[in-house]
Amino acid sequence: MDFSLSEEQEAIRESVAGICSAYGDDYWLKKDKEGGFPRDFYDAFAKAGWLGICVPEAYGGSGLGILDAAIMMRAISESGAGLSGASALHINIFGLNPVVVFGTEEQRQRMLPPIADGREKACFAVTEPDTGLNTTQLTTRAVKKGDRYVVDGQKVWISTAQVADKILLLARTTPLDEVKNPSHGLSLFYTDLDRTKIKVHEIEKMGRKAVDSNELFIEGFEIPKEDRIGEEGEGFKYILEGMNPERILIAAEAIGLGHAALSRASAYAAERIVFNRPIGQNQAIQHPLARNWMNLEAAWMMVQRAAWEYDSGMPCAASANSSKYLAGEAGYDACQQAVMTHGGFGYAREYHVERYLRESLIPRIVPVSPQLVLSFVAERVLGLPKSY
């Protein structure tokens, strides 16, 4: 068993870190204050060819695995770009996996190259205001009329919809009361985001101002049938092809953010003199930071396992969910401890750790809550009765 990165993976990490080095703390501090999609950052990764890291080479990508992508996303977050930088690229990395796996050859040729080379941006529209994580209860309807589907409904917490050209949309094509299983009757579409039929309302939030989150109001939105991915009614199965990689990647981002915070805290503790000695000499400062490092590294091992399972074609749901849970908690704890290590200065924006703390709540909450992960593991791994 080899835990070291391959030469290719080390090259990925170094190349990504090199791009990120041009976008330092002042850049992300400004983005955090003013907002606005980090287009130059996004374009730099597009120019370097990293947006299609998981897209097959035949469609303009690098054809690498989720483990390679996790290394990339951790490096981005760990550079200090945090979730602001990682989320700007996030959908490109995992979002079109359902197209790769279930799309037709024509769809792959048409849909994947523009995402891989950065010509098009996409948003991922699944969650609805009244259903939350209960995806099978989605009510947004797509009614087939001739060679098109007409969609009406709402979506919420849709990232990058302010700047997206395309939308990956899950909608119900068969009413819930007409299906035997609630996971049936949902269909997946990848199509142009028509802003005359989709109203995009940005949600003001506590962190990651550079990457917008939105509520979508959809009315009379027409989608050509050739933009439906796979068979009608099988969209829930297809969307799972993107959900496990998403959990793995956001776990890697949480770990990167935690390490960024830990690095700042350790440096500050070594330099800050109080009572004629560096505060890092005190075990009350040392021990929490040491625990943070151990927890982050343990979570990273679970990320590597989950990514290896996915790339090997093995079942990975338990590992993917567990990695998201462990990394979310470890990242949050490290960011919180970094603020506490800085004392009052940790509350000041110029020290950056308060931004890390605000952003660390994102991978704790999404794309699945800690409580639902625990319920999943209890039911699917330990064989306990379903609790909800």
C-alpha angles and dihedrals in degrees: 000000000000120000096178122105117251120243089258092051092048088051090052091052094047094045093049092046089051092056091046092052089073089061106059137174095288091055094053093041089057092047090050091054101039105024123209126142111281094241096164090052090048092047092051091057091045091052091050091051098242100123091077097046092132097033113104115257091242088068099044101275136110096252094224128145137258090259089059089047090050090054089051095048093046090052092051094050093041091054089071094263086106120174090333091067097034095049091053088065100027101099092050091059103050108003101088097044088109088059091049092050104032106019124104120252089254091053093049092051091048103038108034107053095059090053093044094053097039099247091123134036123207138199127210113229116190111111120086131197096247101036107045109175093352092098096170090066095061112143103190102119130215109192117193114232113175110304094346141064121226113211130201128172146071137283129189139199092025109164123218094007089132091065103024124120094190137037129210100207133187114200138162114257095173119045115251093242091057099056128081093215121036091223089064125081096044118120132197124223135183111195148130116302102238106201092192088067100029118059112204116206117186118225116221109227142175099255147008092049091167092068114054126227117202151182115228124211109198122194127166092344109170121210123186112237090237087068092062111106113226123327125348112261096020098089096112090061091048095049090058087067087069100036099067094048088047091056091049094049097046088049089055089049092051090052091049091051091048091052091048089054093044091051092053093046093049092049092048092047091052093051105035111096119203124162088006095299137082110266088228088071089069117090090218086067098035101050100054090049091049089052089050091055093049093048093048092050092047090052090049090057089055090049090053091049093049092047092047091051092049094047090048092053092247127137105275107166095109093047094042093051092043093050090051091050096045094043093045092054095041093047093049093047092050093049092047091049090049090058091048092048090056091049112197091353089061087070091056117095094221090069091056098213093103087059090050090051093052091048093046090070090067098070089041092058105031151096085002129003122250089242094055091049090054090049091049093052092044092052104034101033105028096034096233122154117275109264101201 
